[in-house]
Amino acid sequence: MALSQSLQQKLLQKLSPQQIQLMKLLQVPTANLETRIKEELEENPALELDEDKHDDGSDELKDEFNEAPEEEYEEKDGSEDEYDNIDISEYVREGDDEIAEYRTRDDNYPEEDEGRQLPFKAETSFYEQLMNQLGLLKLEPHDQSIAEQIVGSIDEDGYLRRETSAIVDDLAFRQNIISNEPEVESIIKRIQQFDPPGVGARNLRECLLLQLIRQKDEPGAEDKPLDLAIRALTKYFDEFTKKHYEKIQRGLDINDDQLKEMMQLIIRLNPKPGGYLGGLNKAETYVVPDFFIMNNAGKLELTLNSRNAPELRISEGYRDMLKEYDRGSKKDRRQKEAVLFIKQKIDAAKWFIDAIKQRQHTLLSTMNAIMEHQYEFFLTGDETELRPMILKDIAEKTNLDISTVSRVANSKFVQTEFGTYRLKFFFSESLSTDSGEEVSTREVKKILSNLIEAEDKKHPLSDERLTELLQEKGYNIARRTVAKYREQLNIPVARLRKEL
């Protein structure tokens, strides 16, 4: 068997550990950056807060836009980092790769932590609310087990979407409890009396009917409108969902006023009875802006929200320890390990300080490019002033990679006098006008939204008519594109926008 040799040349791009650290820091929201820094301070004793520059009680916002990213960490005496000049070759064997291995390891910020959320709010969950009410029924053990199985099958919207026969099977196979459908149904009826009204329904019609029946039992309720609403949902639910009001009116033989009164009753019902409590199971999300743009007499001023980025420095105690070891005459293994540990911690601290500064510079340069590109919007707040802008436009202006711009745009917010926006809001494709001018698709969506908002709700505009109106305004747009934009704006078709 003959052996052959070949020479191949490959171009391989490898991210440095500092680039990886920077990418991770770019993804950290401002609200979580303080926690991230605290973690690093706890993990690395060579890193500490610069108390001379940092004031815990200050809420001032620092404009770091003019701060160069290459700015070195400043020593108190103005000299270079003294530990860089210490020769540690006597402490480290030739070929020892401990430092390299340490630099490429990221023990402090594992990938799985990137999706970390804010702490859960301490409130009673929807399931707990139902179980508390179940306890008031004082059921026998057999019925109690069935009821618990039913409550456990109710989803966060308040619906029981599991078939009765399936619940019977679950009880038999999982808990060895023999039951039947009539028995389970009777307990479902009792659970449907729980609060909030409509809980335990199998579908939307049953949910709304349960709420209407509950209202009918309340003292002082007017029976006639409620009876009409119950009849409408019982006999004409499909017509109701499709907004075929004329068919409902003819079927019930009622006049316009009675129809309006009945529809007002139905519209006020809650289609997701578990919704107001189900939200308590989820962490509340608070938007903390990463940037602030102020209009100062017609000139825009950009500042970075730096309240969660305290000034950091290398611990003087650790530098002194390294110099002490260097002055010592005995170079044993124990001393070598101590020097290596100190050097690693100081290197990691310096890297983290540089990464924080680079993060701030990257954020500011990206936001400044977006602000310059969308200057008219930030002056007026008018969405029709938004210009077409894609990631590549900002990447070229900032000399950053498109993936870096994408990370900033997807996870950061800017506060303006017109509201707080996610950066990706300002990115959109272009569309041509009759004059050949390119306009932002977001501008077209805004005009489309305004047309629908101003329409006569008794006779809402069809997609064909909306297309004609946009074309009259000079936008070259097809009907299917109008339909796509309308769906992206979460606006239903004309028939479902119809009101009485």
C-alpha positions as CSV (number, residue, x, y, z in Angstrom):
1,M,0.0,0.0,0.0
2,A,1.6,3.3,-1.1
3,L,1.6,6.3,1.2
4,S,1.2,9.8,-0.3
5,Q,1.9,13.1,1.3
6,S,0.2,16.4,0.5
7,L,0.6,19.9,1.7
8,Q,-2.6,22.0,2.4
9,Q,-2.9,25.6,3.4
10,K,-5.9,26.6,5.5
11,L,-7.0,30.0,6.7
12,L,-8.4,29.5,10.2
13,Q,-9.8,32.4,12.3
14,K,-9.8,31.8,16.0
15,L,-11.5,34.1,18.6
16,S,-9.2,35.1,21.4
17,P,-10.4,34.6,25.0
18,Q,-10.8,38.4,25.3
19,Q,-13.0,38.6,22.2
20,I,-15.2,35.8,23.6
21,Q,-15.5,37.6,26.9
22,L,-16.4,40.8,25.1
23,M,-19.1,39.1,23.1
24,K,-20.6,37.7,26.3
25,L,-20.5,41.1,28.0
26,L,-22.2,42.7,25.0
27,Q,-25.1,40.5,25.5
28,V,-25.5,41.3,29.2
29,P,-28.4,43.9,29.7
30,T,-27.6,47.0,31.7
31,A,-30.0,45.7,34.4
32,N,-27.8,42.6,34.9
33,L,-24.4,44.1,34.4
34,E,-24.0,45.1,38.1
35,T,-24.7,41.5,39.1
36,R,-22.1,40.3,36.5
37,I,-19.5,42.7,37.9
38,K,-20.3,41.6,41.5
39,E,-19.7,38.0,40.5
40,E,-16.3,38.9,39.0
41,L,-15.4,40.8,42.2
42,E,-16.3,37.8,44.3
43,E,-14.4,35.3,42.1
44,N,-11.3,37.4,41.6
45,P,-9.7,39.0,44.8
46,A,-7.2,40.9,42.5
47,L,-10.1,43.0,41.2
48,E,-11.7,45.7,43.3
49,L,-13.8,48.8,43.1
50,D,-12.0,52.1,42.8
51,E,-13.6,53.8,45.8
52,D,-12.0,57.1,44.8
53,K,-14.1,57.2,41.6
54,H,-17.1,55.1,42.5
55,D,-20.0,56.5,44.6
56,D,-22.6,53.8,45.5
57,G,-25.2,56.4,46.2
58,S,-24.8,58.4,43.0
59,D,-27.4,58.1,40.2
60,E,-25.4,60.4,37.9
61,L,-25.0,59.3,34.3
62,K,-21.5,59.5,32.9
63,D,-21.0,60.3,29.3
64,E,-18.1,58.1,28.3
65,F,-18.4,58.6,24.5
66,N,-15.1,60.5,24.3
67,E,-13.2,57.9,26.3
68,A,-10.8,56.0,24.0
69,P,-11.2,52.3,24.1
70,E,-7.4,51.8,24.1
71,E,-7.1,53.8,27.3
72,E,-4.9,51.9,29.8
73,Y,-5.7,51.3,33.4
74,E,-4.2,54.3,35.2
75,E,-2.0,53.7,38.3
76,K,-2.2,56.1,41.1
77,D,1.4,57.1,40.7
78,G,1.0,57.4,36.9
79,S,3.5,54.7,36.1
80,E,3.1,51.5,34.0
81,D,1.8,48.3,35.6
82,E,4.7,47.3,37.7
83,Y,3.8,43.6,37.7
84,D,4.3,43.5,33.9
85,N,8.0,44.1,34.5
86,I,8.4,41.2,37.0
87,D,10.3,38.2,35.6
88,I,8.5,35.0,36.5
89,S,10.5,32.7,34.3
90,E,12.2,31.3,37.4
91,Y,8.8,30.3,38.8
92,V,7.5,28.7,35.6
93,R,8.9,25.6,33.8
94,E,9.5,25.9,30.1
95,G,6.5,24.7,28.2
96,D,4.2,25.1,31.3
97,D,0.8,25.9,29.8
98,E,-1.1,26.6,33.0
99,I,-1.5,30.3,32.2
100,A,-2.7,29.6,28.7
101,E,-5.2,27.1,30.0
102,Y,-6.4,29.6,32.6
103,R,-6.9,32.3,30.0
104,T,-9.1,30.2,27.8
105,R,-11.2,28.9,30.6
106,D,-14.4,30.9,31.6
107,D,-15.4,29.5,35.0
108,N,-17.1,32.7,36.1
109,Y,-19.6,33.1,33.3
110,P,-20.8,29.7,31.8
111,E,-23.0,29.7,28.7
112,E,-26.0,28.4,30.6
113,D,-26.1,31.5,32.7
114,E,-26.6,33.8,29.7
115,G,-30.4,33.3,29.8
116,R,-30.6,34.2,33.5
117,Q,-33.7,36.1,34.4
118,L,-34.6,38.4,37.2
119,P,-35.7,36.8,40.5
120,F,-39.3,35.5,40.7
121,K,-41.8,37.7,42.5
122,A,-43.1,36.1,45.7
123,E,-46.8,35.8,45.0
124,T,-49.4,33.1,45.1
125,S,-49.5,31.3,41.8
126,F,-52.6,30.5,39.8
127,Y,-52.4,26.8,40.7
128,E,-52.1,27.6,44.4
129,Q,-55.2,29.9,44.2
130,L,-57.2,27.0,42.7
131,M,-55.8,24.5,45.3
132,N,-56.8,26.9,48.1
133,Q,-60.3,27.0,46.8
134,L,-60.3,23.2,46.4
135,G,-59.5,22.9,50.1
136,L,-62.7,24.7,51.0
137,L,-64.9,21.9,49.3
138,K,-64.0,19.4,52.0
139,L,-64.2,16.4,49.6
140,E,-63.8,12.8,50.4
141,P,-60.3,11.3,49.6
142,H,-61.6,9.7,46.4
143,D,-63.2,12.9,45.1
144,Q,-60.2,14.9,46.3
145,S,-57.8,12.9,44.2
146,I,-60.0,13.4,41.1
147,A,-60.3,17.1,41.8
148,E,-56.6,17.5,42.2
149,Q,-56.0,15.7,38.9
150,I,-58.5,18.1,37.2
151,V,-56.9,21.2,38.7
152,G,-53.5,20.0,37.7
153,S,-54.7,19.7,34.1
154,I,-55.9,23.3,33.9
155,D,-53.4,25.4,31.9
156,E,-52.1,28.9,32.7
157,D,-54.9,30.6,30.7
158,G,-57.5,28.9,33.0
159,Y,-58.7,26.3,30.4
160,L,-59.1,22.5,31.0
161,R,-57.9,21.3,27.6
162,R,-57.8,17.6,28.5
163,E,-60.6,15.3,27.5
164,T,-62.8,13.9,30.3
165,S,-62.0,10.3,29.1
166,A,-58.3,11.1,29.2
167,I,-58.6,12.3,32.8
168,V,-60.3,9.0,33.7
169,D,-57.5,7.1,32.1
170,D,-54.9,9.2,33.9
171,L,-56.5,8.5,37.2
172,A,-56.6,4.7,36.5
173,F,-53.1,4.3,35.1
174,R,-51.1,6.8,37.2
175,Q,-52.9,6.7,40.5
176,N,-54.8,3.4,40.4
177,I,-58.1,5.3,41.0
178,I,-61.1,3.9,39.3
179,S,-63.6,6.6,38.1
180,N,-65.9,7.3,35.2
181,E,-66.8,10.2,33.0
182,P,-70.0,11.3,34.8
183,E,-68.2,11.4,38.1
184,V,-65.3,13.4,36.7
185,E,-67.8,15.8,34.9
186,S,-69.7,16.4,38.2
187,I,-66.4,17.5,39.9
188,I,-65.4,19.6,36.9
189,K,-68.8,21.5,37.3
190,R,-67.9,22.3,40.9
191,I,-64.4,23.5,39.9
192,Q,-66.0,25.7,37.3
193,Q,-67.6,27.7,40.2
194,F,-64.1,28.7,41.4
195,D,-62.7,32.2,40.9
196,P,-61.8,33.7,38.5
197,P,-65.1,33.2,36.6
198,G,-64.7,31.0,33.5
199,V,-61.9,28.8,35.0
200,G,-62.1,25.1,34.0
201,A,-63.8,25.7,30.7
202,R,-63.0,23.4,27.8
203,N,-63.2,26.1,25.1
204,L,-63.9,29.8,24.6
205,R,-67.6,29.5,24.3
206,E,-67.9,27.6,27.5
207,C,-65.6,30.1,29.2
208,L,-67.7,33.1,28.2
209,L,-71.0,31.3,29.0
210,L,-69.7,30.4,32.5
211,Q,-69.0,34.1,33.1
212,L,-72.4,35.2,31.9
213,I,-74.2,32.6,34.0
214,R,-72.2,33.8,37.0
215,Q,-73.3,37.4,36.3
216,K,-76.9,36.3,36.0
217,D,-76.8,34.9,39.5
218,E,-75.6,38.2,41.0
219,P,-78.2,40.4,42.7
220,G,-79.4,43.3,40.7
221,A,-78.3,41.9,37.3
222,E,-80.6,42.7,34.3
223,D,-81.8,39.4,33.0
224,K,-82.9,40.3,29.5
225,P,-79.4,41.5,28.1
226,L,-77.8,38.5,29.8
227,D,-80.3,36.1,28.4
228,L,-79.8,37.5,24.9
229,A,-76.0,37.2,25.3
230,I,-76.3,33.6,26.5
231,R,-78.6,32.7,23.6
232,A,-76.2,34.4,21.1
233,L,-73.2,32.4,22.4
234,T,-75.1,29.2,22.6
235,K,-76.7,29.3,19.1
236,Y,-74.6,31.7,17.1
237,F,-71.0,31.4,18.4
238,D,-69.5,30.8,14.9
239,E,-71.2,34.0,13.7
240,F,-70.0,35.8,16.7
241,T,-66.3,34.9,16.1
242,K,-66.7,35.9,12.4
243,K,-68.4,39.2,13.4
244,H,-71.5,38.3,11.3
245,Y,-73.7,40.6,13.4
246,E,-76.5,40.8,10.9
247,K,-77.1,37.0,11.1
248,I,-77.1,37.2,14.9
249,Q,-79.5,40.1,14.9
250,R,-81.9,38.3,12.5
251,G,-81.7,35.0,14.4
252,L,-82.5,36.6,17.8
253,D,-85.0,39.1,16.2
254,I,-83.6,42.1,18.1
255,N,-83.1,45.8,17.2
256,D,-79.8,47.7,16.8
257,D,-79.8,49.0,20.4
258,Q,-80.4,45.5,21.9
259,L,-77.6,44.1,19.7
260,K,-75.1,46.8,20.9
261,E,-76.1,46.3,24.5
262,M,-75.7,42.5,24.2
263,M,-72.3,42.8,22.4
264,Q,-71.0,45.2,25.0
265,L,-71.7,42.5,27.7
266,I,-69.8,39.9,25.7
267,I,-66.8,42.1,24.8
268,R,-66.3,42.9,28.5
269,L,-65.8,39.2,29.4
270,N,-62.4,37.7,30.0
271,P,-61.3,35.2,27.3
272,K,-58.3,34.1,29.5
273,P,-59.5,33.8,33.1
274,G,-56.2,32.5,34.3
275,G,-54.3,35.3,32.6
276,Y,-54.3,37.9,35.4
277,L,-53.0,35.4,37.9
278,G,-50.9,33.3,35.5
279,G,-48.6,36.2,35.0
280,L,-47.5,35.9,38.6
281,N,-45.7,32.7,37.7
282,K,-43.4,34.5,35.4
283,A,-40.5,36.9,36.3
284,E,-41.5,40.5,35.7
285,T,-39.4,42.2,33.1
286,Y,-38.2,45.7,33.6
287,V,-36.6,47.6,30.8
288,V,-33.5,49.5,31.8
289,P,-32.3,51.8,29.0
290,D,-28.7,51.4,27.9
291,F,-28.6,54.8,26.3
292,F,-30.2,58.2,26.7
293,I,-30.7,60.6,23.8
294,M,-31.6,64.2,24.7
295,N,-32.5,67.1,22.3
296,N,-30.5,70.1,23.5
297,A,-31.8,73.1,21.5
298,G,-31.9,71.1,18.3
299,K,-28.7,69.2,18.9
300,L,-28.9,65.5,19.9
301,E,-26.7,64.4,22.8
302,L,-26.0,60.7,23.5
303,T,-25.0,59.3,26.9
304,L,-24.4,55.8,28.1
305,N,-26.2,54.6,31.2
306,S,-23.2,53.8,33.3
307,R,-24.8,53.5,36.8
308,N,-24.3,49.7,36.7
309,A,-20.7,49.9,35.6
310,P,-18.6,51.0,38.6
311,E,-14.9,52.0,38.2
312,L,-12.7,49.0,38.7
313,R,-9.0,48.6,39.4
314,I,-6.3,46.1,40.2
315,S,-5.9,45.4,43.9
316,E,-2.8,47.2,45.3
317,G,-2.4,44.4,47.8
318,Y,-2.1,41.8,45.1
319,R,0.5,43.9,43.2
320,D,2.5,44.3,46.4
321,M,2.4,40.6,47.1
322,L,3.7,39.8,43.6
323,K,6.6,42.3,44.2
324,E,7.3,40.7,47.6
325,Y,7.7,37.3,46.1
326,D,9.9,38.6,43.3
327,R,12.3,40.2,45.9
328,G,12.5,36.9,47.8
329,S,15.6,34.8,47.3
330,K,14.0,31.4,47.8
331,K,12.3,30.1,44.6
332,D,10.7,26.8,45.8
333,R,7.7,25.1,44.3
334,R,5.3,26.5,46.8
335,Q,6.5,30.0,46.0
336,K,6.2,29.3,42.3
337,E,2.6,28.3,42.7
338,A,1.8,31.4,44.8
339,V,3.3,33.7,42.2
340,L,1.5,31.9,39.3
341,F,-1.8,32.2,41.1
342,I,-1.3,35.9,41.8
343,K,-0.2,36.6,38.2
344,Q,-3.2,34.7,36.8
345,K,-5.7,36.7,39.0
346,I,-4.1,40.0,38.1
347,D,-4.2,39.1,34.4
348,A,-7.8,38.1,34.6
349,A,-8.6,41.4,36.5
350,K,-6.9,43.4,33.8
351,W,-8.7,41.6,31.1
352,F,-12.1,42.2,32.7
353,I,-11.4,45.9,33.1
354,D,-10.4,46.2,29.5
355,A,-13.5,44.2,28.4
356,I,-15.8,46.5,30.3
357,K,-14.2,49.5,28.7
358,Q,-14.4,47.9,25.3
359,R,-18.0,47.0,25.9
360,Q,-18.8,50.7,26.6
361,H,-16.9,51.9,23.5
362,T,-18.7,49.3,21.3
363,L,-22.1,50.2,22.6
364,L,-21.5,53.9,22.2
365,S,-20.0,53.7,18.7
366,T,-22.9,51.6,17.5
367,M,-25.6,53.8,19.1
368,N,-23.9,56.9,17.8
369,A,-24.0,55.5,14.2
370,I,-27.7,54.7,14.6
371,M,-28.4,58.1,16.0
372,E,-26.7,59.8,13.1
373,H,-28.5,57.6,10.5
374,Q,-31.9,58.2,12.1
375,Y,-31.3,61.8,13.2
376,E,-34.6,63.2,12.0
377,F,-36.6,60.6,14.0
378,F,-34.7,61.3,17.2
379,L,-35.5,65.0,16.7
380,T,-39.2,64.7,15.9
381,G,-40.3,61.2,17.1
382,D,-42.1,60.8,13.8
383,E,-41.9,57.2,12.6
384,T,-42.4,58.3,9.0
385,E,-39.0,60.0,9.3
386,L,-37.2,56.6,9.8
387,R,-34.8,55.9,7.0
388,P,-34.0,52.4,5.6
389,M,-31.2,50.9,7.6
390,I,-29.8,47.4,7.8
391,L,-27.1,45.8,10.0
392,K,-24.5,46.2,7.2
393,D,-25.0,50.0,7.2
394,I,-24.0,50.3,10.8
395,A,-21.3,47.7,10.6
396,E,-19.6,49.7,7.8
397,K,-19.9,53.0,9.7
398,T,-18.4,51.6,12.9
399,N,-15.9,49.1,11.4
400,L,-17.5,46.4,13.5
401,D,-18.6,42.9,12.5
402,I,-22.2,42.5,11.5
403,S,-22.7,39.9,14.2
404,T,-21.4,42.4,16.8
405,V,-23.9,45.0,15.7
406,S,-26.6,42.4,15.8
407,R,-25.8,41.5,19.4
408,V,-26.1,45.2,20.4
409,A,-29.3,45.8,18.4
410,N,-31.1,42.8,19.7
411,S,-30.5,43.2,23.4
412,K,-30.2,47.0,24.1
413,F,-32.6,49.9,24.6
414,V,-32.5,53.6,24.1
415,Q,-34.6,56.1,26.0
416,T,-35.7,59.2,24.1
417,E,-38.2,62.0,24.9
418,F,-40.7,60.0,22.7
419,G,-40.3,56.7,24.6
420,T,-38.0,53.8,25.1
421,Y,-37.1,51.7,22.0
422,R,-35.2,48.5,21.4
423,L,-32.4,49.2,18.9
424,K,-33.6,46.7,16.4
425,F,-36.7,48.9,16.1
426,F,-34.7,51.3,13.9
427,F,-33.6,48.6,11.4
428,S,-35.8,48.1,8.3
429,E,-35.6,47.3,4.6
430,S,-36.3,49.8,1.9
431,L,-39.2,50.3,-0.5
432,S,-39.3,52.5,-3.6
433,T,-41.7,55.4,-4.3
434,D,-43.0,56.6,-7.7
435,S,-40.1,59.2,-7.7
436,G,-37.5,56.4,-7.2
437,E,-36.8,57.5,-3.7
438,E,-36.1,54.7,-1.2
439,V,-38.1,54.8,2.0
440,S,-38.2,52.6,5.1
441,T,-40.7,49.8,5.3
442,R,-41.4,51.0,8.8
443,E,-42.5,54.3,7.4
444,V,-45.0,52.4,5.2
445,K,-46.2,50.3,8.1
446,K,-46.8,53.5,10.1
447,I,-48.9,55.0,7.3
448,L,-50.8,51.7,6.9
449,S,-51.4,51.7,10.7
450,N,-52.7,55.3,10.5
451,L,-55.1,54.5,7.7
452,I,-56.6,51.5,9.6
453,E,-56.8,53.6,12.8
454,A,-58.8,56.3,11.0
455,E,-61.1,54.0,9.0
456,D,-64.8,53.8,9.5
457,K,-65.1,50.7,11.7
458,K,-68.6,49.9,10.4
459,H,-67.0,49.6,6.9
460,P,-63.3,48.8,7.5
461,L,-60.9,49.1,4.6
462,S,-60.0,45.9,2.7
463,D,-56.4,45.0,1.8
464,E,-57.2,46.0,-1.8
465,R,-58.4,49.4,-0.8
466,L,-55.4,49.9,1.5
467,T,-53.1,49.1,-1.4
468,E,-54.9,51.7,-3.6
469,L,-54.6,54.4,-0.8
470,L,-50.8,53.6,-0.4
471,Q,-50.3,53.7,-4.1
472,E,-52.1,57.1,-4.3
473,K,-49.5,58.3,-1.7
474,G,-46.7,57.3,-4.1
475,Y,-45.7,53.9,-2.6
476,N,-45.1,51.1,-5.1
477,I,-46.6,48.3,-3.1
478,A,-48.5,45.1,-3.9
479,R,-51.6,43.8,-2.2
480,R,-49.8,40.8,-0.8
481,T,-47.2,43.1,0.7
482,V,-49.9,45.1,2.4
483,A,-51.4,41.9,3.8
484,K,-47.9,40.9,5.1
485,Y,-47.3,44.2,6.8
486,R,-50.8,44.2,8.3
487,E,-50.1,40.7,9.8
488,Q,-46.7,41.9,11.1
489,L,-48.6,44.7,12.9
490,N,-51.0,42.2,14.4
491,I,-54.0,43.8,12.7
492,P,-56.8,41.4,11.7
493,V,-58.5,41.3,8.3
494,A,-61.2,43.9,7.5
495,R,-64.1,41.6,8.4
496,L,-62.7,41.0,11.9
497,R,-62.2,44.8,12.5
498,K,-65.8,45.5,11.9
499,E,-67.6,47.2,14.8
500,L,-71.2,48.1,15.4
